[in-house]
């Protein structure tokens, strides 16, 4: 009787209701936004994507509940099995995966069901990398100490890069950086490496497109990045959208127009022109934030971003109250993943980031993305339920 009471008390005070409330608001916002963003995508079934999203949300909540019920420490016992399965699925995509829009990212289960292993790979990587780093917490003081965690990260990242999926590969980089800092990596040395890598990448991109360089830089004009033509074009479009007004540049221009035309209060529910008249491509997936800007204005986008902010802060709060470093690292990985997705998707729609195809968490239409994010939420709840201190 006493044990049962203790379990109920711990459950009630271990569950972060602030995070649950903000998650519910995000899922509700997803259905509201999709009901206008996708209304004209399929004329035969205007609510096709809304109905699908409801199915993905319900099944996602079941996934989150199951994952939350498992003590996150149990993942330690099968850590390398999880890592191996992750690698196997990513290899399987390259062997038997189906292609769309120039990328091989999906495994077809039935004619109506396709899964995108790279979405789940991020969460499985967080689980395994958290255990990996928890054993090295406080032992990441120099460049030599950074090499082994980097080698742990490279296989899944490179397999995703080969699909090719540059956006998701960059998410792995963001998760790696966030978790390394939380694990106690020397901020000066690790930060210097990150800055140096960023400068090297920017320089490589510049040299890829540069012509007529002065000597001795002229010898570097032949440098070419290992990227697909459409990926390179997106980099150029980011710099100058007008150079490809019939392709990726068109997407960016229409998106910026849509957000700008919304003004302070927006044009109103289903009163937008760029989205409702299908001038804005992919407005129910990649550019769904543009629909929010056009129809709900600056106020609507600010409210949505505010909810996201509170949601991430609640996850951080759970991590700070975790019973051990393993739990804290899991929450750090989830926050890094979601924050990067939000930043890049909103930046992409606003024209301040290159087009990468990263979905807006919990809002964009998509089953794999929803299920993966719900898995991540389940992990966070698992950490919170087993924290040392009650959460209010």
C-alpha positions in Angstrom: 0.0 0.0 0.0 2.8 2.4 1.0 4.9 1.4 -2.1 1.9 2.0 -4.4 1.3 5.5 -2.8 5.0 6.3 -3.2 4.9 5.4 -6.9 1.8 7.5 -7.5 3.4 10.5 -5.6 6.6 10.2 -7.6 4.7 9.9 -10.9 2.6 13.0 -10.2 5.5 15.1 -9.1 8.0 13.7 -11.6 5.9 14.5 -14.6 6.6 18.0 -15.9 3.1 19.3 -16.7 4.5 22.5 -18.2 6.2 20.4 -20.9 3.1 18.3 -21.4 1.0 21.5 -21.8 3.3 23.1 -24.3 3.5 19.8 -26.3 -0.3 19.7 -26.4 -0.4 23.3 -27.7 2.2 22.5 -30.4 0.2 19.4 -31.5 -3.0 21.4 -31.5 -1.3 24.2 -33.5 -0.1 21.6 -36.0 -3.6 20.5 -36.8 -4.9 24.0 -37.0 -2.0 25.1 -39.3 -2.2 22.0 -41.5 -6.0 22.5 -41.9 -5.2 25.7 -43.8 -1.8 24.9 -45.3 -2.8 21.6 -46.9 -6.4 22.4 -47.8 -5.6 22.9 -51.5 -2.8 20.3 -51.9 -5.1 17.4 -52.8 -8.4 18.5 -54.4 -9.9 15.0 -54.0 -9.3 15.0 -50.2 -8.7 18.4 -48.8 -8.2 17.1 -45.3 -5.9 14.2 -46.2 -2.8 15.5 -44.5 -4.8 16.6 -41.4 -6.3 13.1 -41.0 -2.8 11.6 -41.5 -1.4 13.9 -38.9 -4.0 12.9 -36.4 -3.0 9.3 -36.9 0.7 10.1 -36.5 0.0 12.2 -33.4 -2.1 9.4 -31.7 0.4 6.7 -32.6 3.2 9.0 -31.6 1.7 9.5 -28.2 1.6 5.8 -27.7 5.3 5.6 -28.7 6.1 8.3 -26.2 4.2 6.6 -23.4 6.0 3.3 -24.0 9.4 4.9 -24.1 8.6 6.9 -21.0 7.6 3.8 -19.1 11.1 2.3 -19.7 13.8 3.4 -17.3 16.3 5.2 -19.4 19.1 3.4 -17.6 18.0 0.2 -19.3 19.3 1.5 -22.6 22.8 1.1 -21.3 22.6 -2.7 -21.3 21.8 -2.7 -25.1 23.8 0.4 -26.0 25.9 -1.2 -28.7 23.0 -3.2 -30.1 21.1 0.0 -30.5 24.1 1.6 -32.2 24.4 -1.4 -34.5 20.7 -1.4 -35.5 21.0 2.3 -36.2 23.9 1.7 -38.6 22.2 -1.3 -40.2 19.1 0.7 -41.0 21.1 3.5 -42.5 23.0 1.1 -44.7 19.7 -0.6 -45.6 18.4 2.7 -47.0 21.4 3.0 -49.3 20.8 -0.6 -50.6 17.1 -1.0 -50.9 15.7 2.5 -50.1 13.3 4.3 -52.4 14.3 7.7 -54.0 12.4 10.9 -54.2 13.5 14.4 -55.2 17.1 13.3 -55.9 17.6 11.6 -52.5 17.4 8.0 -51.3 16.1 8.3 -47.8 13.0 6.1 -47.4 12.3 2.4 -46.9 8.9 1.4 -48.4 6.8 -0.9 -46.1 3.6 -0.8 -48.2 2.3 1.5 -51.0 1.0 3.8 -48.3 3.7 3.5 -45.6 7.3 4.7 -45.9 9.6 5.3 -43.1 12.7 7.6 -43.0 15.3 5.9 -40.9 17.4 9.1 -40.7 14.7 10.6 -38.5 14.9 7.8 -36.0 18.7 7.7 -36.3 19.0 11.0 -34.5 17.1 9.8 -31.5 19.0 6.4 -31.4 22.2 8.4 -31.7 21.2 10.5 -28.7 20.5 7.4 -26.6 23.8 5.7 -27.4 26.0 8.8 -27.4 24.6 9.8 -23.9 25.8 6.5 -22.5 29.1 6.8 -24.3 29.8 10.3 -23.0 28.5 9.7 -19.4 31.6 7.4 -19.0 33.8 10.2 -20.2 32.3 13.1 -18.3 35.0 15.4 -17.0 37.6 13.6 -19.2 37.3 15.8 -22.3 40.1 18.2 -21.8 42.1 18.2 -25.0 42.0 17.5 -28.7 43.0 13.9 -28.2 40.0 13.3 -25.9 37.7 14.7 -28.6 38.7 12.2 -31.3 37.0 9.1 -29.9 33.6 10.8 -29.5 34.0 12.1 -33.0 34.7 8.6 -34.4 31.6 7.4 -32.6 29.6 10.1 -34.4 31.1 9.8 -37.9 29.5 6.5 -39.2 25.8 7.5 -38.9 26.6 11.0 -40.0 28.4 9.9 -43.1 25.8 7.3 -44.0 23.1 10.0 -43.9 25.3 12.4 -45.9 25.6 9.8 -48.6 21.8 9.5 -49.1 22.4 12.5 -49.7 20.8 14.4 -46.8 23.0 17.3 -45.8 20.4 18.9 -43.5 20.0 15.8 -41.2 23.8 15.3 -41.3 24.1 18.9 -39.9 21.6 18.0 -37.1 24.1 15.3 -36.0 26.7 17.9 -35.8 24.5 20.1 -33.6 23.6 17.2 -31.3 27.3 16.3 -31.0 28.3 19.9 -30.1 25.5 20.3 -27.6 26.2 17.0 -25.8 29.9 17.5 -25.8 29.6 20.8 -24.0 27.2 19.4 -21.4 29.6 16.4 -20.9 32.3 18.9 -19.9 34.4 19.3 -23.0 37.0 22.1 -22.5 35.0 25.1 -23.8 38.1 27.0 -25.1 39.7 24.1 -27.0 36.5 22.6 -28.2 35.1 26.0 -29.1 38.3 26.8 -31.0 37.9 23.6 -33.1 34.3 24.4 -33.9 35.2 27.9 -35.0 38.1 26.6 -37.1 35.9 24.0 -38.7 33.3 26.7 -39.5 35.9 28.9 -41.1 37.3 26.0 -43.1 33.9 25.1 -44.4 33.0 28.7 -45.4 36.4 29.0 -47.1 35.8 25.7 -49.0 32.4 26.9 -50.2 33.9 30.2 -51.4 36.7 28.5 -53.2 34.3 26.1 -54.9 32.5 29.0 -56.6 35.4 31.4 -56.9 37.0 32.3 -60.2 40.0 34.4 -61.3 41.6 34.2 -57.9 45.0 36.0 -57.6 48.2 34.0 -57.3 48.8 31.9 -55.3 45.1 31.3 -54.5 44.6 30.5 -58.2 45.9 27.0 -57.6 42.8 26.4 -55.4 40.3 27.2 -58.0 39.8 23.5 -58.9 38.6 22.7 -55.4 35.2 21.1 -55.5 32.9 20.1 -52.6 31.5 16.6 -52.5 27.9 17.8 -52.8 25.1 17.2 -55.3 24.3 19.9 -57.8 21.0 20.7 -56.2 22.7 21.1 -52.8 25.3 23.5 -54.3 22.5 25.4 -56.0 20.8 25.9 -52.7 23.9 27.5 -51.3 24.0 29.9 -54.3 20.3 30.6 -53.9 20.9 31.4 -50.2 23.4 34.1 -51.3 21.3 35.3 -54.2 17.7 33.9 -54.6 17.2 35.8 -57.9 19.7 33.6 -59.7 17.2 30.7 -59.8 13.7 32.3 -59.7 12.2 29.1 -61.3 13.7 26.7 -58.8 15.0 26.9 -55.2 15.2 30.7 -55.5 11.5 30.7 -56.3 10.8 28.8 -53.1 12.7 31.3 -51.0 11.2 34.4 -52.7 7.7 33.2 -52.3 8.3 32.2 -48.7 9.7 35.7 -47.8 6.8 37.3 -49.6 4.3 35.2 -47.7 5.8 36.0 -44.3 6.2 39.7 -45.1 2.7 40.1 -46.5 1.2 38.8 -43.2 2.2 42.0 -41.4 1.4 42.3 -37.7 -1.9 40.3 -37.5 -1.8 38.3 -40.7 -4.3 38.0 -43.5 -6.6 35.7 -41.6 -7.3 32.0 -41.5 -7.4 30.6 -45.0 -7.1 34.1 -46.4 -3.5 33.9 -47.5 -2.6 34.1 -51.2 0.8 32.5 -51.5 -0.2 29.4 -49.7 -3.9 29.1 -50.6 -3.2 29.6 -54.3 -0.3 27.3 -54.3 2.3 29.9 -55.2 4.4 28.7 -52.2 5.8 25.2 -52.8 5.8 22.6 -50.1 3.7 24.8 -47.8 2.4 21.9 -45.8 5.9 20.5 -45.2 9.2 22.5 -45.5 7.7 25.9 -45.7 4.8 25.5 -43.3 6.2 28.4 -41.1 5.6 30.7 -44.1 1.9 29.9 -43.9 1.8 30.8 -40.2 3.5 34.1 -41.1 1.1 35.0 -43.9 -2.2 34.0 -42.2 -1.4 34.8 -38.6 1.2 37.5 -39.0 4.0 38.5 -36.6 1.8 37.9 -33.6 1.0 34.3 -34.7 4.7 33.4 -35.4 5.8 35.0 -32.1 3.2 33.0 -30.2 4.4 29.8 -31.9 8.0 30.5 -31.3 7.2 31.4 -27.6 5.6 28.0 -27.1 8.6 26.3 -28.6 10.9 28.3 -26.3 8.9 27.3 -23.2 8.9 23.7 -24.4 12.7 23.7 -24.7 13.1 25.4 -21.4 11.0 22.8 -19.7 13.2 20.0 -21.2 16.3 21.9 -19.9 14.7 22.0 -16.5 14.2 18.3 -16.5 17.8 17.7 -17.5 19.0 19.9 -14.7 17.1 17.8 -12.2 18.1 14.5 -13.7 19.4 11.9 -11.2 22.7 11.4 -13.1 24.8 12.6 -16.0 23.3 10.1 -18.3 19.9 11.6 -18.0 21.2 15.1 -18.3 23.0 14.2 -21.5 19.9 12.6 -23.0 17.9 15.9 -22.5 20.8 17.9 -23.8 20.8 15.9 -27.0 17.0 16.3 -27.4 17.2 20.0 -26.9 20.1 20.4 -29.3 18.2 18.4 -32.0 14.9 20.3 -31.6 16.5 23.7 -31.3 18.5 23.2 -34.4 15.5 22.0 -36.4 13.5 25.1 -35.3 16.3 27.5 -36.0 17.0 26.2 -39.4 13.4 25.7 -40.5 12.4 29.2 -39.4 15.6 30.7 -40.9 15.0 28.8 -44.2 11.5 30.2 -44.5 12.7 33.7 -43.6 15.5 33.6 -46.2 18.4 33.8 -43.6 19.3 30.1 -43.9 19.9 27.8 -46.9 17.1 25.5 -48.0 17.8 22.2 -46.3 14.4 20.5 -46.0 14.5 20.1 -42.2 10.9 19.9 -40.8 9.5 22.1 -38.1 9.1 19.8 -35.1 5.6 18.6 -34.3 4.2 21.1 -36.9 5.3 19.8 -40.3 3.3 17.0 -41.9 5.2 13.7 -41.7 5.0 10.4 -39.9 8.7 9.6 -39.4 9.4 13.0 -38.1 6.5 12.9 -35.6 7.3 9.5 -34.3 11.0 10.3 -33.9 10.1 13.5 -32.0 7.7 11.6 -29.8 10.4 9.0 -29.0 12.6 11.9 -27.9 9.8 13.3 -25.8 9.3 9.8 -24.2 13.0 9.8 -23.3 12.8 13.2 -21.7 9.7 12.1 -19.7 11.5 8.9 -18.6 14.4 11.1 -17.3 11.9 13.4 -15.5 10.0 10.6 -13.8 13.1 9.1 -12.4 14.7 12.4 -11.3 15.9 12.9 -7.7 13.8 16.0 -7.1 10.1 16.8 -7.7 9.3 19.2 -10.5 6.7 21.9 -10.2 
